[in-house]
Amino acid sequence: MVVRTDGSGVDFTRIRTEFGLPAQFPGPVLAEAERAVAEFGQPGTRRDDRVDATDLPLVTIDPAGAKDLDQAMLVERRADGGFRVHYAIADLGAFLTPGGALDAEVRRRGQTLYLPDGNVPLHPTVLSEGAASLLPDQVCPAALWTIDCAADGEATGAHVRRALVRSVARLDYGCVQRSMADGVMHPSITDLPALGRLRRERAVARGAVELQLPDQEVEPDADGGWQLVLRPRTEVDAWNAEISLLTGMAAARLMLDAGIGVLRTLPAPDNGAVKWLRRSARSLGIPWPKSMDPGELIARLDPNQPETLALHMDATRLLRGAAYTVFDGVEPELSGHAGIAAPYAHVTAPLRRLVDRFGAEICLALSADKPVPDWVRAALPELPDLMAGTDALANKVDKACLDQVEAWVLGNRIGQEFDAIVLRADGRLAEVFVAEPPVISKCAGDGIPEGESIRVRLTEADADRRKVTFERVERIG
């Protein structure tokens, strides 16, 4: 089914209205952003206090077509067999004045919201897709992290400073994956696979839980409509994420050592969640030695198997309760992130997430042996509630968009049958995954077993209610 957006009303306007998403920035906010861009670089401005690191051949790795580029990296092998990571993060401190109109507006927004027909950006695009974005061949302000790792991938030291950087290439996940297969990776990330694998090994050894669920995404099709696509996680995704995690762990360590910061925390799963997962593994026929923790088990499974997909869905129970925890003077009772199995802070996506700017300012001050700015300290208490609210909104918007497109693309297929994998089952209702088109939805039927491949029939695809429902037909095989 081709779903058009040419005036027929089949677009995401209703979702934007339903959730009260802003259509544009207020005039004073745009004026302040444009003025900050014009002033940056002039003599006597904040540009003068930065180290010139434009000689580092940094590259960005993002989804194809992305313009809000937060991070750029260079991975080098050291003479002792270890690694040095140069990781540049977009620095909004070059453009935002604390207490100004722009600062107030981004605090209201909290994060960038991504809809299929266009983003609702955290910052005006003159910043997020322009002067503050680490676009290739552009001199940009950055918080430049330098992190050393031993030959086994363990971090041995880290510091961050304000700098001027210039990316030499904008890469995307697909092109990096293909270049790796061809043996011609960009020189700046030739050593990324080696370090990425070592960091993944260390994560498993720590007890980190890394779910390899594919991303269900909405994309334009060739006919001016929308289509659902499934993007599996690749090695490049994992290695790129490991560099961000490495930086976030280094930031958390800086904060904890100094007694001030904002951490991303997650409590350890209770025994009930682990027991539930063990029951699921048994029902799916997945062997689970008593001595093996959940993260190690999940890391060993083939993500392409139906039973693995089902177990990964159940394993999301282990990762509930994430929050932002602030502290100033006394270390918090909970400082770790159970999914990462280490303390962790968000500092690598300031163009898209408000809290990262405050985390970066704390780390920059601590690394320079300077006091944390008063305006940062004053903002800390409000960050957890602010981010909780914007995270909840982002999740609702994401789900609404996916549900909407699922109903659209299946609207004329009522009564048709599909092959499906049972992700979760509870009595007469299950959650199933249909591969073509990639849809996750409810399915009615008695005794539906988790992890099994079954045949389902589409019984409902209501675009107004954004609801899709299947019923079980028979088990396959």
C-alpha positions, -999 to +999 in steps of 0.1 A: +000+000+000+013+034-009+005+060+017+007+095+003+012+128+021+001+151-008-029+168+009-050+137+015-045+141+052-023+110+055+006+125+073+018+131+109+001+165+115-025+149+138+003+134+160+020+167+162-012+184+172-022+156+196+011+160+216+013+197+213+046+197+194+060+232+186+060+241+149+088+266+151+110+286+175+099+319+189+114+350+171+137+361+200+151+325+203+160+324+166+174+359+167+196+350+197+209+318+179+217+337+147+235+364+166+256+338+185+266+322+152+276+355+138+296+365+168+314+332+172+349+335+159+352+373+162+382+386+183+375+386+220+348+360+219+347+325+235+365+311+205+398+325+218+399+302+248+400+270+227+428+247+217+433+244+180+428+207+172+418+211+136+448+190+125+431+158+140+415+139+111+382+133+129+353+116+111+316+113+120+295+081+118+258+086+118+226+074+100+226+083+063+214+119+057+218+130+093+228+167+097+228+171+135+262+155+140+272+154+177+303+133+177+335+129+156+362+104+163+398+093+156+410+060+169+448+055+170+470+025+180+497+035+206+532+022+205+526+001+236+498-018+218+470+002+235+447+028+219+441+065+221+406+078+212+400+114+203+363+121+206+350+155+197+315+164+210+296+194+198+299+222+223+268+243+227+287+264+253+301+284+224+266+296+215+242+295+245+241+322+271+228+309+304+195+325+313+189+337+278+159+331+255+176+302+238+186+286+270+150+288+283+135+274+251+158+243+250+151+236+286+114+236+278+120+212+248+144+188+265+154+168+234+150+165+197+119+146+186+122+125+155+091+121+133+091+105+098+082+138+081+106+160+100+123+166+133+112+188+162+147+200+170+161+209+205+180+238+190+173+260+160+187+244+129+212+273+124+229+256+153+219+219+153+224+215+115+248+243+110+274+261+131+273+237+161+271+205+140+304+186+133+299+188+096+328+180+073+353+207+064+338+231+090+357+245+119+335+238+149+337+243+187+339+210+206+344+193+239+374+172+229+379+140+249+412+122+248+409+087+263+436+061+265+430+024+267+453-005+274+459-033+249+430-052+265+406-023+259+405-011+296+404+027+300+435+040+317+430+078+316+408+105+302+405+142+300+384+168+281+391+203+270+374+230+248+388+229+213+383+238+177+380+208+154+373+200+118+358+167+106+374+154+074+345+130+064+309+123+071+304+085+072+272+065+077+268+030+092+261+014+059+292+028+041+314+019+070+301-017+071+306-020+034+341-005+035+351-029+063+339-059+042+360-046+013+390-040+036+393-003+029+381+015+060+388+052+065+423+056+081+408+075+110+388+044+121+410+015+110+415+005+146+379+010+156+370-027+150+398-039+172+390-015+201+352-020+196+356-058+200+377-054+231+352-030+246+324-054+239+343-082+256+349-061+286+312-051+287+302-088+288+328-095+315+313-067+336+278-081+333+264-055+308+232-064+291+232-055+254+200-063+236+204-068+199+168-059+189+165-046+153+152-011+148+117-008+134+118+024+113+096+045+091+110+058+058+097+075+026+091+052-003+097+058-040+061+068-046+058+096-021+044+075+007+057+057+038+071+023+044+082+002+074+117-011+074+137-032+098+173-022+104+193-049+121+221-039+145+255-042+128+290-045+142+296-009+133+266+002+153+280-017+183+316-004+180+304+032+175+282+028+206+311+015+226+331+047+220+301+067+232+298+044+263+335+047+269+332+084+270+301+084+292+318+061+317+349+084+318+326+113+324+308+095+353+342+087+369+352+124+367+319+134+384+320+108+411+356+116+420+347+153+423+314+147+441+292+166+416+274+155+385+244+141+368+244+104+361+222+081+340+213+054+365+195+020+363+189-002+393+199-039+393+170-061+382+152-078+411+152-115+415+117-117+400+128-103+367+157-127+364+136-157+374+110-146+348+138-145+322+150-180+332+115-194+328+113-178+294+147-193+284+135-228+295+102-224+276+122-213+245+146-242+247+176-220+254+202-236+277+212-212+306+239-225+329+234-213+365+269-198+366+262-175+336+247-140+341+220-126+318+244-104+298+267-132+289+239-154+279+224-128+256+258-120+241+262-156+231+229-161+213+224-158+176+203-126+171+188-140+139+170-169+156+133-165+165+138-177+201+166-152+206+143-123+194+117-135+219+142-137+248+156-103+240+120-089+242+116-105+276+150-092+287+137-057+285+123-064+320+159-063+333+163-027+321+134-009+338+137+021+361+163+042+342+166+078+356+188+108+359+205+111+393+221+144+403+244+149+433+264+178+447+287+171+476+274+136+485+277+106+463+242+092+454+230+059+469+226+046+433+254+056+410+256+027+386+237+017+354+228-020+355+225-023+318+261-010+313+273-025+346+292+007+355+286+043+364+276+062+333+267+098+322+251+113+291+276+137+276+279+127+239+247+141+223+242+177+233+226+187+200+198+163+206+195+160+244+196+188+270+212+170+299+244+163+279+252+200+278+252+202+316+272+170+319+298+184+295+301+217+313+307+198+346+334+176+330+351+205+312+353+224+345+366+194+365+392+185+338+405+221+338+406+221+377+381+249+378+348+253+398+317+240+382+298+271+370+270+284+393+244+283+366+251+246+361+249+239+398+216+258+400+201+237+372+210+203+385+180+197+408+155+203+379+172+181+354+158+147+365+121+157+362+127+177+331+144+148+313+118+123+326+090+144+311+107+148+277+117+111+276+081+101+282+070+124+254+096+111+230+085+075+237+049+083+231+056+102+199+078+073+185+051+047+193+023+068+178+043+072+146+050+035+143+015+025+152+001+050+126+022+037+098+015+001+107-022+008+104-017+027+071+004+000+054-019-028+065-052-009+059-062-028+027-049-062+039-076-072+064-082-110+063-047-117+048-024-142+065+012-136+075+041-156+090+049-143+125+072-149+155+057-149+190+076-124+212+055-125+243+024-145+254+000-140+282-031-161+283-053-154+252-032-125+240+003-124+226+027-099+210+039-110+176+065-099+151+056-100+114+086-097+092+070-084+060+060-057+065+079-054+097+051-050+123+049-057+161+014-061+172-011-079+194-024-114+184-054-133+199-054-170+204-053-198+230-020-212+242+003-193+219+039-203+228+067-177+230+095-180+204+074-201+180+068-193+144+030-192+137+006-182+110-016-152+118-045-134+101-050-096+102-083-088+118-080-050+123-060-021+109-077+011+122-058+042+111-079+065+132-072+046+164-037+036+153-045+000+161-035-033+144-046-067+156-040-103+144-055-137+153-037-170+153-044-193+124-020-222+129+015-231+140+041-234+112+056-268+109 
